[in-house]
C-alpha cells in the first residue's frame, strides 16, 4: 500500500462528504440509463424528443434552409424552432408541431409522439427514434449516412402499418 | 487482484477516523464479493421496509439497482471498477471508463479525452434511509471515489478531466465538487451532463486530494 495518509480529511473533503450525505446518493446515472435501470422523473417521451430535434435539424439542413427560412415556411416562431432543435425547454405547442407536419409532410400523429406531446403507441417507432437519434451527429453538412438515416426514419414514420395518423 | 492505491481515512459519525483501502481495477471475482455482500443488505432492508409497511414511494431509489450483476453479466468488462474497503467490509464502488465516445465538450479543451464516471454507490448499510431511522455512518465514500476518478484521469494523462451524467438529486454535489453543468442530454433521459476541466480537477485535487 502506498501513500499512507496520516492526517484526517481536508476541510474541502469534509464539506463534500456532508453534501454527499445530504444528497442520499451521489451516483451519476450514465450506467443506469444505459441498462434501463433509470426511467427518471420525466415522462418516457424525452428520448423520442431527441429524435424530434434531430429530425427537424436534418430535414432543415437537407432543404438548405436557415432556421428563419424554416420558420417562415412553417409559419412558426424562429425561437420555438431553435428551442426544439437544441432539445431545450418544454415540449413544443401542438400548433407548432401541426405546422411542422404540414411543411415536412410527415404524419402529425407521429410528430406529436416524437415531440413528447403524445404517448408513443408503437414500440417499433420508439426504437427507431432512439436508433435515429443515436446515429446522427450534429455536423454542418448532411453526410450520406445521415441522409440515409433520415430517409429510413421518415419511411418508418410514414408506414401506414405502424398506426400512423395521416394529415 | 485489484491494484491497491492508498490507505485513506474517512470520518465515522460516532467515532474517530476509520482507515480504509482504496482499490483500483477490481477483478470480476472481487466484484462478485461486493455483490454478495450488498445483495444481502438490500434484501434485509427490503424486509424491514415491508415489515414496517413503508410505502414504496419512501423506499431508497437505489434498492433495485442491480448494477453489479449487470456488469458481471457483460460479455467483456468495459469499466474499471474502483472500490473502498475497510476491515474486509466493502464501503463503496465506482464504475469508470476511458471511452472515446465521451470527450470534452466545452472550451479550449473541447475534443480531448476524459474519464467518464458511470456509477458510484456506497454500501446499503451506509445509505441515509429516514423511513428506517438509518443515517450515513461513514461519510465521504463517494467523495473519495470521485477524487480517485480525478487521479485516474491524471494517470491516463487526461489532466484530471471528467465527465458524467448526474441524477437530479446529485447535481448540487457535482457543482460543489467544481464541475461545470453543460446540458441536459435527451439521449440520457434528460440527465444533466457535467464536465470537469483540467483546471477544475487540479483545484479539487489540491483542496481534497491525497499526497
Boltz contact constraints between the chains, C-beta under 6 A:
constraints:
  - contact:
      token1: [A, 1]
      token2: [B, 4]
      max_distance: 6.0
  - contact:
      token1: [A, 1]
      token2: [B, 7]
      max_distance: 6.0
  - contact:
      token1: [A, 2]
      token2: [B, 6]
      max_distance: 6.0
  - contact:
      token1: [A, 3]
      token2: [B, 6]
      max_distance: 6.0
  - contact:
      token1: [A, 4]
      token2: [B, 7]
      max_distance: 6.0
  - contact:
      token1: [A, 5]
      token2: [B, 8]
      max_distance: 6.0
  - contact:
      token1: [A, 5]
      token2: [B, 9]
      max_distance: 6.0
  - contact:
      token1: [A, 5]
      token2: [B, 210]
      max_distance: 6.0
  - contact:
      token1: [A, 8]
      token2: [B, 9]
      max_distance: 6.0
  - contact:
      token1: [A, 8]
      token2: [B, 17]
      max_distance: 6.0
  - contact:
      token1: [A, 10]
      token2: [B, 208]
      max_distance: 6.0
  - contact:
      token1: [A, 12]
      token2: [B, 207]
      max_distance: 6.0
  - contact:
      token1: [A, 12]
      token2: [B, 208]
      max_distance: 6.0
  - contact:
      token1: [A, 13]
      token2: [B, 208]
      max_distance: 6.0
  - contact:
      token1: [A, 16]
      token2: [B, 143]
      max_distance: 6.0
  - contact:
      token1: [A, 17]
      token2: [B, 139]
      max_distance: 6.0
  - contact:
      token1: [A, 17]
      token2: [B, 140]
      max_distance: 6.0
  - contact:
      token1: [A, 17]
      token2: [B, 143]
      max_distance: 6.0
  - contact:
      token1: [A, 19]
      token2: [B, 173]
      max_distance: 6.0
  - contact:
      token1: [A, 19]
      token2: [B, 176]
      max_distance: 6.0
  - contact:
      token1: [A, 20]
      token2: [B, 142]
      max_distance: 6.0
  - contact:
      token1: [A, 20]
      token2: [B, 143]
      max_distance: 6.0
  - contact:
      token1: [A, 20]
      token2: [B, 173]
      max_distance: 6.0
  - contact:
      token1: [A, 21]
      token2: [B, 136]
      max_distance: 6.0
  - contact:
      token1: [A, 21]
      token2: [B, 139]
      max_distance: 6.0
  - contact:
      token1: [A, 23]
      token2: [B, 169]
      max_distance: 6.0
  - contact:
      token1: [A, 23]
      token2: [B, 170]
      max_distance: 6.0
  - contact:
      token1: [A, 23]
      token2: [B, 173]
      max_distance: 6.0
  - contact:
      token1: [A, 24]
      token2: [B, 128]
      max_distance: 6.0
  - contact:
      token1: [A, 24]
      token2: [B, 169]
      max_distance: 6.0
  - contact:
      token1: [A, 25]
      token2: [B, 62]
      max_distance: 6.0
  - contact:
      token1: [A, 26]
      token2: [B, 120]
      max_distance: 6.0
  - contact:
      token1: [A, 26]
      token2: [B, 142]
      max_distance: 6.0
  - contact:
      token1: [A, 26]
      token2: [B, 170]
      max_distance: 6.0
  - contact:
      token1: [A, 26]
      token2: [B, 173]
      max_distance: 6.0
  - contact:
      token1: [A, 27]
      token2: [B, 119]
      max_distance: 6.0
  - contact:
      token1: [A, 27]
      token2: [B, 120]
      max_distance: 6.0
  - contact:
      token1: [A, 27]
      token2: [B, 121]
      max_distance: 6.0
  - contact:
      token1: [A, 28]
      token2: [B, 117]
      max_distance: 6.0
  - contact:
      token1: [A, 28]
      token2: [B, 164]
      max_distance: 6.0
  - contact:
      token1: [A, 28]
      token2: [B, 165]
      max_distance: 6.0
  - contact:
      token1: [A, 28]
      token2: [B, 166]
      max_distance: 6.0
  - contact:
      token1: [A, 29]
      token2: [B, 165]
      max_distance: 6.0
  - contact:
      token1: [A, 29]
      token2: [B, 167]
      max_distance: 6.0
  - contact:
      token1: [A, 29]
      token2: [B, 191]
      max_distance: 6.0
  - contact:
      token1: [A, 30]
      token2: [B, 118]
      max_distance: 6.0
  - contact:
      token1: [A, 30]
      token2: [B, 165]
      max_distance: 6.0
  - contact:
      token1: [A, 31]
      token2: [B, 95]
      max_distance: 6.0
  - contact:
      token1: [A, 31]
      token2: [B, 118]
      max_distance: 6.0
  - contact:
      token1: [A, 31]
      token2: [B, 119]
      max_distance: 6.0
  - contact:
      token1: [A, 33]
      token2: [B, 188]
      max_distance: 6.0
  - contact:
      token1: [A, 33]
      token2: [B, 189]
      max_distance: 6.0
  - contact:
      token1: [A, 35]
      token2: [B, 70]
      max_distance: 6.0
  - contact:
      token1: [A, 37]
      token2: [B, 65]
      max_distance: 6.0
  - contact:
      token1: [A, 40]
      token2: [B, 189]
      max_distance: 6.0
  - contact:
      token1: [A, 42]
      token2: [B, 190]
      max_distance: 6.0
  - contact:
      token1: [A, 46]
      token2: [B, 186]
      max_distance: 6.0
  - contact:
      token1: [A, 46]
      token2: [B, 189]
      max_distance: 6.0
  - contact:
      token1: [A, 46]
      token2: [B, 190]
      max_distance: 6.0
  - contact:
      token1: [A, 49]
      token2: [B, 186]
      max_distance: 6.0
  - contact:
      token1: [A, 50]
      token2: [B, 186]
      max_distance: 6.0
  - contact:
      token1: [A, 50]
      token2: [B, 187]
      max_distance: 6.0
  - contact:
      token1: [A, 87]
      token2: [B, 186]
      max_distance: 6.0
  - contact:
      token1: [A, 133]
      token2: [B, 187]
      max_distance: 6.0
